Amino acid sequence: MSKISSAAFADTKPHYNLLDGLRGVAALLVIWYHVNEGFGFAETVNGAGNGLVKNLNHGYLAVDFFFILSGFVIGYAYDDHWNKGFTMKEFFKRRLIRLHPMVVMGAILGVITFCLQGSVQWNGTQIATSLTMLALLCTMFFIPAVPGAGYEIRGNGEMFPLNGPYWSLFFEYIGNILYALFIRRLSTKALGLLTAVLGIALTWFATCNISTYGSIGVGWTLDSVNFLGGSLRMLFPFTMGMFLSRVFQPVKIRGAFWICSAVLVALFSVPFIGTIEPVCMNGVYESFCIIIVFPILVWLGASGVTTDKISTNICKFLGDISFPLYVVHYPFMYLFYAWLIKNRLYTFGETWAMSLAVMAWNVLLAYTCLKLYDEPIRKYLAKRFLNKKKER
């Protein structure tokens, strides 16, 4: 019987370092969006305004950009492995080792910051330690909270009340499972057809305002509309990214990283479009970004190369911290939001020093977690579970 080492499936392909850099840019924009979201949240809690995000209004679309990047990278990295003895077990081990150490860290940071807030819901209700620990356990194992359940400890309906953005990682895991079980088996033509159907469904959801939010900013809570919307937000860009990885042919472009970064900032900065009758115009804009612009940006990012040391180092740094940054930042947003509510602060002008400090702290924490925790743990787990020879 032949022996095939899992090391034979090592990630020897070159990385698209510009895509890594763009993922980092999107992560920074997510943090800045959440800073500005805090002003609207404080207004809502204190009854001082309409609660709308006033700057970087469409920053939530970074999640959809993450999904298309993820689909592209997974398709590129794994599509040609399956006919060489690569197994679903091996795939899932690799994805868990890549993602889950930081998931655990983000859950721990979430429970720490919740306790620092006094273990109370936003309405002041005290939460028992047993329910807080149950929320921690559920977060670590990606078991979403049902709105109103005792372990939905913040009281505003989040799937993962210790770390709200985990809803997108929950759907990311679903996407990985669907890829291994089903999507990878599709021909390129069938994958393209599936992507088109999902694009139509996403456009329907956004332009018909199915969520009633006036936006596609759904998926964060566990109800039927949010689960449908969150699924579509993951499935279309995820499959589009995989489709692009199969048909990709580079084009000649210079300065792709800076061009794509500028476009992302511009897209996310477009003011919220309030018209919802007879068509949700904000949904039209969101669909345009997700279905048209984001695939173009991924194509250009994959085509570009860094030709100078500064750009190369920037892309590497941003790519390295992107996932840790996304995972660790929101627990500290809860503290920031509580501070805004307590002090009745609703603008960046009133809070610029604290807002910038929150940004800087999260970047520093993400880098520290990356170097002292994530990379060493992943290295150990890879050595422990991926380098053994298997009988076949």
C-alpha positions as a Python dict, from the first residue, in 0.01 Angstrom:
ca = {
    (1, 'M'): (0, 0, 0),
    (2, 'S'): (134, 342, -92),
    (3, 'K'): (196, 603, 171),
    (4, 'I'): (95, 960, 101),
    (5, 'S'): (216, 1228, 339),
    (6, 'S'): (-13, 1519, 406),
    (7, 'A'): (298, 1729, 360),
    (8, 'A'): (256, 1654, -9),
    (9, 'F'): (-34, 1894, 1),
    (10, 'A'): (161, 2178, 158),
    (11, 'D'): (69, 2525, 44),
    (12, 'T'): (349, 2559, -208),
    (13, 'K'): (164, 2788, -447),
    (14, 'P'): (270, 3151, -446),
    (15, 'H'): (49, 3386, -246),
    (16, 'Y'): (-139, 3672, -402),
    (17, 'N'): (16, 3925, -169),
    (18, 'L'): (-192, 4214, -304),
    (19, 'L'): (-509, 4029, -210),
    (20, 'D'): (-364, 3979, 137),
    (21, 'G'): (-306, 4353, 155),
    (22, 'L'): (-658, 4433, 38),
    (23, 'R'): (-799, 4201, 303),
    (24, 'G'): (-607, 4404, 560),
    (25, 'V'): (-737, 4732, 418),
    (26, 'A'): (-1092, 4597, 441),
    (27, 'A'): (-1031, 4490, 803),
    (28, 'L'): (-914, 4841, 894),
    (29, 'L'): (-1221, 4987, 725),
    (30, 'V'): (-1443, 4751, 925),
    (31, 'I'): (-1296, 4884, 1248),
    (32, 'W'): (-1346, 5242, 1137),
    (33, 'Y'): (-1705, 5161, 1038),
    (34, 'H'): (-1767, 5009, 1382),
    (35, 'V'): (-1621, 5317, 1551),
    (36, 'N'): (-1872, 5531, 1361),
    (37, 'E'): (-2148, 5279, 1420),
    (38, 'G'): (-2093, 5335, 1792),
    (39, 'F'): (-2202, 5697, 1764),
    (40, 'G'): (-2532, 5590, 1610),
    (41, 'F'): (-2578, 5316, 1870),
    (42, 'A'): (-2519, 5563, 2153),
    (43, 'E'): (-2773, 5798, 2000),
    (44, 'T'): (-3030, 5519, 1981),
    (45, 'V'): (-2980, 5402, 2339),
    (46, 'N'): (-2999, 5757, 2475),
    (47, 'G'): (-3285, 5860, 2246),
    (48, 'A'): (-3071, 6140, 2105),
    (49, 'G'): (-3096, 6079, 1729),
    (50, 'N'): (-3188, 5849, 1444),
    (51, 'G'): (-2895, 5611, 1503),
    (52, 'L'): (-2770, 5620, 1142),
    (53, 'V'): (-2400, 5571, 1073),
    (54, 'K'): (-2270, 5909, 955),
    (55, 'N'): (-1925, 5818, 818),
    (56, 'L'): (-1809, 5523, 609),
    (57, 'N'): (-2177, 5440, 575),
    (58, 'H'): (-2132, 5123, 370),
    (59, 'G'): (-1844, 4976, 569),
    (60, 'Y'): (-2051, 4665, 640),
    (61, 'L'): (-1990, 4564, 276),
    (62, 'A'): (-1635, 4473, 379),
    (63, 'V'): (-1784, 4143, 499),
    (64, 'D'): (-1905, 4065, 146),
    (65, 'F'): (-1559, 4156, 15),
    (66, 'F'): (-1404, 3916, 269),
    (67, 'F'): (-1628, 3638, 140),
    (68, 'I'): (-1525, 3684, -223),
    (69, 'L'): (-1159, 3692, -124),
    (70, 'S'): (-1209, 3376, 80),
    (71, 'G'): (-1376, 3196, -209),
    (72, 'F'): (-1099, 3295, -448),
    (73, 'V'): (-820, 3187, -213),
    (74, 'I'): (-984, 2856, -118),
    (75, 'G'): (-1057, 2768, -480),
    (76, 'Y'): (-704, 2860, -581),
    (77, 'A'): (-543, 2671, -294),
    (78, 'Y'): (-748, 2350, -291),
    (79, 'D'): (-931, 2285, -619),
    (80, 'D'): (-645, 2086, -771),
    (81, 'H'): (-578, 1882, -454),
    (82, 'W'): (-887, 1662, -456),
    (83, 'N'): (-779, 1428, -737),
    (84, 'K'): (-444, 1366, -567),
    (85, 'G'): (-566, 1182, -260),
    (86, 'F'): (-663, 1490, -62),
    (87, 'T'): (-950, 1417, 176),
    (88, 'M'): (-1229, 1616, 337),
    (89, 'K'): (-1082, 1529, 675),
    (90, 'E'): (-754, 1686, 571),
    (91, 'F'): (-933, 1993, 436),
    (92, 'F'): (-1132, 2048, 755),
    (93, 'K'): (-824, 2003, 971),
    (94, 'R'): (-642, 2266, 768),
    (95, 'R'): (-926, 2515, 786),
    (96, 'L'): (-976, 2463, 1160),
    (97, 'I'): (-606, 2508, 1226),
    (98, 'R'): (-606, 2824, 1016),
    (99, 'L'): (-914, 2983, 1173),
    (100, 'H'): (-1010, 2841, 1508),
    (101, 'P'): (-720, 2937, 1738),
    (102, 'M'): (-810, 3302, 1688),
    (103, 'V'): (-1180, 3219, 1726),
    (104, 'V'): (-1101, 3091, 2077),
    (105, 'M'): (-894, 3399, 2154),
    (106, 'G'): (-1172, 3632, 2039),
    (107, 'A'): (-1422, 3450, 2261),
    (108, 'I'): (-1194, 3486, 2563),
    (109, 'L'): (-1146, 3857, 2496),
    (110, 'G'): (-1523, 3887, 2462),
    (111, 'V'): (-1592, 3740, 2803),
    (112, 'I'): (-1320, 3953, 2962),
    (113, 'T'): (-1464, 4277, 2824),
    (114, 'F'): (-1818, 4173, 2917),
    (115, 'C'): (-1708, 4120, 3275),
    (116, 'L'): (-1527, 4456, 3271),
    (117, 'Q'): (-1861, 4613, 3181),
    (118, 'G'): (-2010, 4462, 3495),
    (119, 'S'): (-2173, 4160, 3325),
    (120, 'V'): (-2487, 4354, 3241),
    (121, 'Q'): (-2706, 4376, 2933),
    (122, 'W'): (-2741, 4708, 2756),
    (123, 'N'): (-3062, 4772, 2952),
    (124, 'G'): (-2880, 4722, 3284),
    (125, 'T'): (-3003, 4368, 3360),
    (126, 'Q'): (-2741, 4171, 3557),
    (127, 'I'): (-2632, 3845, 3396),
    (128, 'A'): (-2543, 3538, 3603),
    (129, 'T'): (-2188, 3408, 3576),
    (130, 'S'): (-2322, 3067, 3470),
    (131, 'L'): (-2493, 3222, 3165),
    (132, 'T'): (-2179, 3417, 3078),
    (133, 'M'): (-1975, 3096, 3086),
    (134, 'L'): (-2239, 2921, 2875),
    (135, 'A'): (-2214, 3205, 2622),
    (136, 'L'): (-1835, 3158, 2619),
    (137, 'L'): (-1869, 2785, 2558),
    (138, 'C'): (-2121, 2838, 2278),
    (139, 'T'): (-1900, 3100, 2114),
    (140, 'M'): (-1596, 2872, 2120),
    (141, 'F'): (-1795, 2596, 1948),
    (142, 'F'): (-1981, 2834, 1715),
    (143, 'I'): (-2325, 2758, 1856),
    (144, 'P'): (-2533, 3070, 1781),
    (145, 'A'): (-2756, 3223, 2044),
    (146, 'V'): (-3131, 3241, 1992),
    (147, 'P'): (-3259, 3598, 2050),
    (148, 'G'): (-3401, 3627, 2398),
    (149, 'A'): (-3232, 3315, 2533),
    (150, 'G'): (-3052, 3345, 2867),
    (151, 'Y'): (-2711, 3299, 2707),
    (152, 'E'): (-2782, 3582, 2459),
    (153, 'I'): (-2626, 3791, 2727),
    (154, 'R'): (-2612, 4141, 2578),
    (155, 'G'): (-2981, 4149, 2501),
    (156, 'N'): (-2971, 4291, 2148),
    (157, 'G'): (-3019, 3969, 1954),
    (158, 'E'): (-2663, 3891, 1840),
    (159, 'M'): (-2579, 3535, 1736),
    (160, 'F'): (-2256, 3568, 1931),
    (161, 'P'): (-2304, 3829, 2203),
    (162, 'L'): (-1944, 3805, 2323),
    (163, 'N'): (-1810, 3896, 1979),
    (164, 'G'): (-2075, 4017, 1737),
    (165, 'P'): (-1884, 3986, 1404),
    (166, 'Y'): (-1852, 3610, 1461),
    (167, 'W'): (-2178, 3577, 1269),
    (168, 'S'): (-1977, 3617, 948),
    (169, 'L'): (-1728, 3350, 1059),
    (170, 'F'): (-2024, 3123, 1133),
    (171, 'F'): (-2131, 3159, 770),
    (172, 'E'): (-1769, 3126, 657),
    (173, 'Y'): (-1757, 2784, 823),
    (174, 'I'): (-2082, 2688, 649),
    (175, 'G'): (-1927, 2795, 319),
    (176, 'N'): (-1620, 2581, 382),
    (177, 'I'): (-1840, 2280, 457),
    (178, 'L'): (-2047, 2333, 142),
    (179, 'Y'): (-1728, 2369, -63),
    (180, 'A'): (-1588, 2038, 60),
    (181, 'L'): (-1916, 1849, 27),
    (182, 'F'): (-2059, 1995, -290),
    (183, 'I'): (-1922, 2305, -460),
    (184, 'R'): (-1577, 2166, -539),
    (185, 'R'): (-1736, 1887, -741),
    (186, 'L'): (-1907, 2126, -983),
    (187, 'S'): (-1770, 2186, -1327),
    (188, 'T'): (-1667, 2542, -1402),
    (189, 'K'): (-1980, 2587, -1615),
    (190, 'A'): (-2207, 2456, -1338),
    (191, 'L'): (-2028, 2672, -1082),
    (192, 'G'): (-2082, 2975, -1303),
    (193, 'L'): (-2453, 2893, -1332),
    (194, 'L'): (-2485, 2850, -956),
    (195, 'T'): (-2308, 3181, -901),
    (196, 'A'): (-2545, 3356, -1143),
    (197, 'V'): (-2853, 3216, -967),
    (198, 'L'): (-2719, 3322, -629),
    (199, 'G'): (-2642, 3668, -769),
    (200, 'I'): (-3004, 3703, -882),
    (201, 'A'): (-3126, 3591, -539),
    (202, 'L'): (-2896, 3837, -362),
    (203, 'T'): (-3012, 4121, -589),
    (204, 'W'): (-3376, 4034, -516),
    (205, 'F'): (-3311, 4032, -143),
    (206, 'A'): (-3132, 4368, -150),
    (207, 'T'): (-3341, 4563, -400),
    (208, 'C'): (-3678, 4444, -267),
    (209, 'N'): (-3572, 4531, 90),
    (210, 'I'): (-3665, 4187, 220),
    (211, 'S'): (-3489, 4262, 547),
    (212, 'T'): (-3691, 4588, 591),
    (213, 'Y'): (-3364, 4745, 713),
    (214, 'G'): (-3315, 4946, 396),
    (215, 'S'): (-2978, 4771, 360),
    (216, 'I'): (-2820, 4431, 326),
    (217, 'G'): (-2656, 4462, 667),
    (218, 'V'): (-2809, 4134, 783),
    (219, 'G'): (-2695, 3799, 917),
    (220, 'W'): (-2593, 3901, 1268),
    (221, 'T'): (-2898, 3762, 1446),
    (222, 'L'): (-3074, 3427, 1429),
    (223, 'D'): (-3412, 3486, 1271),
    (224, 'S'): (-3545, 3363, 938),
    (225, 'V'): (-3482, 3685, 741),
    (226, 'N'): (-3134, 3735, 883),
    (227, 'F'): (-3038, 3372, 825),
    (228, 'L'): (-3159, 3393, 465),
    (229, 'G'): (-2983, 3724, 408),
    (230, 'G'): (-2663, 3611, 579),
    (231, 'S'): (-2662, 3293, 372),
    (232, 'L'): (-2699, 3488, 48),
    (233, 'R'): (-2433, 3737, 155),
    (234, 'M'): (-2193, 3446, 200),
    (235, 'L'): (-2298, 3216, -84),
    (236, 'F'): (-2286, 3455, -377),
    (237, 'P'): (-1945, 3616, -314),
    (238, 'F'): (-1801, 3285, -192),
    (239, 'T'): (-1897, 3102, -511),
    (240, 'M'): (-1807, 3403, -724),
    (241, 'G'): (-1458, 3400, -573),
    (242, 'M'): (-1423, 3029, -652),
    (243, 'F'): (-1547, 3083, -1005),
    (244, 'L'): (-1296, 3364, -1055),
    (245, 'S'): (-1013, 3142, -928),
    (246, 'R'): (-1093, 2891, -1204),
    (247, 'V'): (-1119, 3134, -1495),
    (248, 'F'): (-864, 3392, -1380),
    (249, 'Q'): (-617, 3526, -1634),
    (250, 'P'): (-402, 3818, -1520),
    (251, 'V'): (-418, 4156, -1686),
    (252, 'K'): (-140, 4411, -1694),
    (253, 'I'): (-188, 4678, -1431),
    (254, 'R'): (39, 4894, -1222),
    (255, 'G'): (-44, 5024, -877),
    (256, 'A'): (-325, 4771, -834),
    (257, 'F'): (-307, 4770, -454),
    (258, 'W'): (-338, 5146, -422),
    (259, 'I'): (-608, 5170, -689),
    (260, 'C'): (-818, 4892, -532),
    (261, 'S'): (-770, 5034, -182),
    (262, 'A'): (-888, 5376, -297),
    (263, 'V'): (-1192, 5224, -465),
    (264, 'L'): (-1285, 5037, -145),
    (265, 'V'): (-1263, 5356, 59),
    (266, 'A'): (-1473, 5541, -197),
    (267, 'L'): (-1738, 5267, -216),
    (268, 'F'): (-1771, 5239, 161),
    (269, 'S'): (-1792, 5619, 201),
    (270, 'V'): (-2098, 5664, -21),
    (271, 'P'): (-2383, 5801, 195),
    (272, 'F'): (-2673, 5576, 284),
    (273, 'I'): (-2940, 5595, 12),
    (274, 'G'): (-3272, 5614, 193),
    (275, 'T'): (-3521, 5566, -93),
    (276, 'I'): (-3694, 5228, -56),
    (277, 'E'): (-4007, 5262, -271),
    (278, 'P'): (-4076, 5115, -518),
    (279, 'V'): (-3718, 4981, -523),
    (280, 'C'): (-3466, 4999, -241),
    (281, 'M'): (-3200, 5219, -403),
    (282, 'N'): (-2952, 5140, -127),
    (283, 'G'): (-2998, 4774, -219),
    (284, 'V'): (-2931, 4859, -583),
    (285, 'Y'): (-2605, 5022, -481),
    (286, 'E'): (-2510, 4729, -257),
    (287, 'S'): (-2581, 4481, -536),
    (288, 'F'): (-2369, 4686, -775),
    (289, 'C'): (-2077, 4679, -531),
    (290, 'I'): (-2099, 4308, -451),
    (291, 'I'): (-2186, 4168, -793),
    (292, 'I'): (-1994, 4402, -1023),
    (293, 'V'): (-1721, 4597, -846),
    (294, 'F'): (-1587, 4346, -594),
    (295, 'P'): (-1513, 4076, -856),
    (296, 'I'): (-1329, 4339, -1062),
    (297, 'L'): (-1124, 4442, -760),
    (298, 'V'): (-1031, 4081, -685),
    (299, 'W'): (-931, 4028, -1050),
    (300, 'L'): (-717, 4343, -1050),
    (301, 'G'): (-567, 4259, -711),
    (302, 'A'): (-473, 3910, -826),
    (303, 'S'): (-322, 4056, -1142),
    (304, 'G'): (-107, 4315, -972),
    (305, 'V'): (237, 4266, -823),
    (306, 'T'): (432, 4475, -579),
    (307, 'T'): (749, 4610, -734),
    (308, 'D'): (894, 4795, -435),
    (309, 'K'): (988, 4692, -85),
    (310, 'I'): (755, 4938, 87),
    (311, 'S'): (441, 4814, -90),
    (312, 'T'): (545, 4453, -38),
    (313, 'N'): (595, 4505, 335),
    (314, 'I'): (267, 4695, 370),
    (315, 'C'): (72, 4418, 196),
    (316, 'K'): (239, 4151, 406),
    (317, 'F'): (176, 4333, 732),
    (318, 'L'): (-187, 4408, 648),
    (319, 'G'): (-245, 4053, 528),
    (320, 'D'): (-87, 3904, 841),
    (321, 'I'): (-296, 4107, 1084),
    (322, 'S'): (-623, 4107, 887),
    (323, 'F'): (-784, 3801, 1044),
    (324, 'P'): (-658, 3862, 1400),
    (325, 'L'): (-772, 4224, 1369),
    (326, 'Y'): (-1120, 4124, 1260),
    (327, 'V'): (-1145, 3873, 1545),
    (328, 'V'): (-1014, 4080, 1837),
    (329, 'H'): (-1150, 4428, 1772),
    (330, 'Y'): (-1519, 4404, 1858),
    (331, 'P'): (-1495, 4312, 2228),
    (332, 'F'): (-1326, 4649, 2275),
    (333, 'M'): (-1593, 4817, 2066),
    (334, 'Y'): (-1841, 4711, 2334),
    (335, 'L'): (-1632, 4901, 2591),
    (336, 'F'): (-1608, 5198, 2356),
    (337, 'Y'): (-1986, 5196, 2298),
    (338, 'A'): (-2052, 5182, 2672),
    (339, 'W'): (-1825, 5483, 2719),
    (340, 'L'): (-2008, 5674, 2444),
    (341, 'I'): (-2347, 5593, 2598),
    (342, 'K'): (-2244, 5688, 2950),
    (343, 'N'): (-2094, 6020, 2841),
    (344, 'R'): (-2357, 6097, 2574),
    (345, 'L'): (-2100, 6139, 2299),
    (346, 'Y'): (-2223, 6110, 1942),
    (347, 'T'): (-1959, 6247, 1703),
    (348, 'F'): (-1600, 6185, 1604),
    (349, 'G'): (-1519, 6548, 1677),
    (350, 'E'): (-1605, 6493, 2043),
    (351, 'T'): (-1413, 6165, 2067),
    (352, 'W'): (-1133, 6182, 1812),
    (353, 'A'): (-855, 6097, 2059),
    (354, 'M'): (-1037, 5796, 2204),
    (355, 'S'): (-1152, 5682, 1859),
    (356, 'L'): (-797, 5683, 1723),
    (357, 'A'): (-672, 5515, 2040),
    (358, 'V'): (-928, 5236, 1991),
    (359, 'M'): (-804, 5188, 1635),
    (360, 'A'): (-437, 5185, 1737),
    (361, 'W'): (-499, 4953, 2033),
    (362, 'N'): (-673, 4697, 1817),
    (363, 'V'): (-397, 4698, 1555),
    (364, 'L'): (-135, 4652, 1828),
    (365, 'L'): (-336, 4378, 1997),
    (366, 'A'): (-394, 4197, 1668),
    (367, 'Y'): (-22, 4198, 1588),
    (368, 'T'): (65, 4080, 1939),
    (369, 'C'): (-188, 3796, 1922),
    (370, 'L'): (-58, 3701, 1579),
    (371, 'K'): (305, 3672, 1687),
    (372, 'L'): (272, 3542, 2042),
    (373, 'Y'): (-33, 3320, 2006),
    (374, 'D'): (-178, 3253, 1660),
    (375, 'E'): (136, 3170, 1464),
    (376, 'P'): (295, 2952, 1736),
    (377, 'I'): (-32, 2764, 1797),
    (378, 'R'): (-92, 2705, 1426),
    (379, 'K'): (266, 2589, 1382),
    (380, 'Y'): (227, 2342, 1667),
    (381, 'L'): (-110, 2213, 1544),
    (382, 'A'): (16, 2176, 1187),
    (383, 'K'): (316, 1979, 1308),
    (384, 'R'): (97, 1768, 1534),
    (385, 'F'): (-187, 1691, 1296),
    (386, 'L'): (-75, 1755, 936),
    (387, 'N'): (268, 1599, 905),
    (388, 'K'): (181, 1238, 976),
    (389, 'K'): (194, 984, 698),
    (390, 'K'): (-130, 807, 627),
    (391, 'E'): (-186, 459, 497),
    (392, 'R'): (-404, 457, 188),
}
